[in-house]
Amino acid sequence: MKSGLYNTSRIFSFLPIMRRLKVFIACSLDGYIADENESLEFLNCVHDEDEDYGYSSFYDKVQTVLIGRKTYDTLISFGMPFAHEGKETFVFTRKFREENRHAKFITDNPVEFVKILKNTPGGLIYCDGGGTIVTQLITAKLVDEIVVSIIPRLLGKGTKLFNENLMGQIPLYLVSSRSFPSGLVQIKYRSSPIVAP
């Protein structure tokens, strides 16, 4: 006679597992990801040749990158090799652009696009900003984890990490927090109290 117990691992192996989407981003103590001139120079105050604040180990797991058009243009303006070279990169923009060797440009609604993307086969998805895209995705409950590195600077003006379109209160669950000698404090939250498989 069989025990009637089920092997749940076999059951869950047949269920579709959505791709995880994470945000890994830095902001000033007053919540800005860029100053009023869209400059990121304030990040230099925590630069350390021997410390990347966990970015490399995170980024090695990333397969797909999502960024807004302003963030993309900022990265290109640095005149350095594209920061996401070798990764599948989608840039959200209101105006059509031909795809290039760096990225594909998406004019679709970001929320609807990401809903489909998360249900396609693949690895970790990384949203690298900017604030408008992060706000849209976290409001739509599409972000699984967010890592915020708080820079010990007050900017007063600039581009907010979360803009005025954030809809209502969104609960987050603390995973970890860590401080560094540079004064940077890194906080990791997830959107659900249950860890996805």
C-alpha positions, 0 to 999 in steps of 0.5 A: 500500500502506498503511503499517500505522500507526494514527492513535492520536488517532482511536482514543482519541477513541472511548474514554470519558474519565472526569471528573477529581476533585480535592481542594483543601484546607488543613490545619495542619502537623500535619494538621488541617482544623479545630480541636477546636471545628470552627473554621476560624479558624486559616486567618486567619493566612495571609489576604491580600487580594492572594493566594488561593493559586491557588484562583480559577483552580482553582475557575473550572474546577469544575463539580461540588462534593462535600462532607460534611454537616458541611462543608456545615453549617459553610459555612451557619453563616457566614451569608454567601452559599453558597460554592458558589453556581452550582455543582452541589453534592452533600452526603453525609449519613446522614440524608435531607434535601430538596434546596434551592437550594444542594445535593442531599443524597446518602444513597448510599455516597459511593464508589459515587455518585462512581464513577457520577458520574465516568462521566457527562458533565461537567467537573471535580469538586471535593471540598471535604471533610471528612476522612471523604469525602476519606479514602473517595475517596482510598482508593478511588482516585477522586481524580486530584489533591490540592492541600494548602495547609499552614498554619503552625500546630500545632493538636494536636486537631481534624478530621484531613485523613485519618482512621483509615479510610485503608486502607494506603499510597497512593502519590502523585506530586509535581507541584509545591510552592510556598512563600508569604511568609505561610508557607503551603506548597502541595503538589500531587500526582496519583494516577498517574504518567501524566497523563490526557488 
